Amino acid sequence: MKKLLSLLLALTMVLALAACGGSSGSGAASTTPAATEGNSSSAPAAQTSDYPKKAITMIVPYGAGGTTDLTGRQLAIALEKQLGQSVVVENMAGASGSVGAQAVLDSDPDGYTVFFTAESLGTQRVMGISEMSYADFSPISAIGSDPKVMVVGKNSQYADIQSLLDDIKANPGKIQMSYTGPGSSGHVQALILNRFGYEPALTAYTSGSESITAVLGNQVAFTNSNYSTVASYIQSGDLKVLAVCSTEPLAALPDVPALATVIPGSESLLSIPYSPTSLIVDKDVPAEAQEVLRKAVAEAVKDADFNKFMTDNCIEKLYEKYTTIEETLKFYANWESTVSWMLFDAGATVNSPEDFNIPKP
């Protein structure tokens, strides 16, 4: 009987060891391309690997309530449905987005910290803010661009964009425009005006909302703002929108002219999305986790509520324009080149783009 029990115990141990070995071998095989080939495209993103197994933190490097924050939060809600895990948004503002960017790079590159950012990564080096750039991250997806619009107060003397431009040209350096400081998208828009002989007087404020308040309070003549942040003021009649800073009118404002149609020769500069948002991760995040996130985003952007948010705010859907990693990287490189050299040529940078091998467009 004892011998029989010993044999049974030994057999049980052998079977257990075999089962453990088989499980380990299966797990290793599942990470290879051969094991996922043929079925990864049809499976939901969260089922192609064991990632994610816990909540994901989405760092937004700006304060709550802005365009980037609101878009990131809408995307986080849609992503949760695809990943089967919570996506917790954490605002980490400071130093033109560099505080949040550094926090992402300082975290474990395991895919559980993702970065939803606007365009500041493309100018931080030339502006002397940090040594970081898009090259330190891997793109998951370009998401959207909130169009820039030129607005004046409801009692403004300017009835249309041409009257404002004429006054700026007749009075260089005197017609005040509020903006959020050197290197901002509003600053870049002012530099585009400069290229064509229009020189507004720039008055810096600490935030986009303060820039808008300055217009509402008649402290400045106009501002160049993101549409989503001024849409409610336009609808209430407190602000008048004179032009959309692009090559095409907005669907929500079909009667408002695109600035490119008013300033001949400006089409190439005004065709660029100047306030792009993106979901990116530390470049050292495992490729498998990156792919899970890309597939999840591809489905999340189809979400009805997310699409309503994008449409209601006239946010350009960059994920429809840049559909591959290669296209997204090319977009980042072109954006960085165009904007960095524009800022440098205007004397607004600390460093030359040449210091970072950024080619001149």
Secondary structure, 3 states (H helix, E strand, C coil): CHHHHHHHHHHHHHHHHHHHHHHHHHHHHHCCHHHHCCCCCCCCHHHCCCCCCCCEEEEECCCCCCHHHHHHHHHHHHHHHHHCCCEEEEECCCHHHHHHHHHHHHCCCCCCEEEEECHHHHCCCCCCCCCCCHHHEEEEEEEEECCEEEEEECCCCCCCHHHHHHHHHHCCCCCEEEECCCCCHHHHHHHHHHHCCCCCEEEECCCHHHHHHHHHCCCCCEEEEEHHHHHHHHHHCCEEEEEECCCCCECCECCCCEHHHHCCCCHHHHCCCCCEEEEEEECCCCHHHHHHHHHHHHHHCCCHHHHHHHHHCCCEEHHHHCCCHHHHHHHHHHHHHHHHHHHHHCCCCCCCHHHHCCCCC
